[in-house]
Amino acid sequence: MSARALILGCAGTAFDDWERAFLRQAEPWGLIVFRRNAANPEQLRRLVADFREVVGRPDAPVLVDQEGGRVQRLGPPLWPAYPAAACFSRINDPQSRREAIRLGARLMAHDLAELGISVDCVPVLDVPVAGADAVIGDRAYGVDPQAVAIGGRAAAEGLLAGGVLPVIKHIPGHGRATADSHLRLPHVGATREELTAHDFAPFRTLTDMPLAMTAHVVYSAVDSRNPATLSRRVFKEIIRGEIGYAGLVISDDLSMKALTGSFADRTRRAYGAGCDIVLHCNANREEMDAVASVAKPLVGKAKHRAEAALERIRHLPEPFDAVEGRARLDALLAGIVRRVQIH
């Protein structure tokens, strides 16, 4: 079956008749799951498999936000807990720090692959600054661009090694925002030079990664009216231009309060700006219907980018002993992360 350029959520732990019919008609490229969709591992495996059967594509992507720390959709007691990205910065030895980040991501990939989940919305490449909203905070691998880039690459490589696609986010950078885009639209007044040197830098070093997610942030030095997700100028000049990212770009969630207007309008504007695929997460039927009503078919460059992304995980994962891996991560984190239970 064909796909359309959207990713949708679902309401519960199984599809009801309406959702099945809707998904068949909407033909989304992917599904994103949240804690509300996960009662236990066997149930979640069934939901993932059921989605692929409904849309008729055995490799249809299933996404999750599994960063560790406070953004971990699958957690104890049914799944392991992992530390927030910032915790790794407390490992003094750079080689050990990078090993721990990669290993943590490799373990998360192991957990997700067992469920059939093929995309993890990690790594966060945002670089926090003093005075910024705490929405990024400890989700970042450090407070300078180089540390964030090194940590982000380690995490992305760990996921890829385990057969799970990473998503670099939130392109071109959310770390300077003084508001949480879940709640309202952030405006960043930094100069273009400041943005280039600081906010955009980690994304420039990870342009080889297959998927990226946008920031619902206004960068006044580039486009004073539109957030990146809806800005042709940000896409042309920054994301595809200065940063040089050529992979698949997914919008952040269209239902976030940073965006205004009807859901059909948000969808059209995201495509018009340059998003290859739009994301809608909250499973609100009226909103989903509006998004799907104007969803584009996945064709042309967007289709090529999507296929290239999936090709990155059409291989057997590298050999991996999860028991040994968890023990090694425990050792690397000893004395650094308090009360982290990764078993």
Helices and strands as residue ranges (DSSP letters): E 4-8, H 17-26, E 28-33, G 35-37, H 41-55, E 62-64, E 66-68, E 71-72, G 85-90, H 94-115, E 119-120, G 137-139, H 145-161, E 165-171, E 187-188, H 192-194, I 195-199, H 201-205, E 211-214, E 218-219, G 228-230, H 232-233, I 234-242, E 248-253, H 263-273, E 277-280, H 285-293, H 300-311, H 322-333
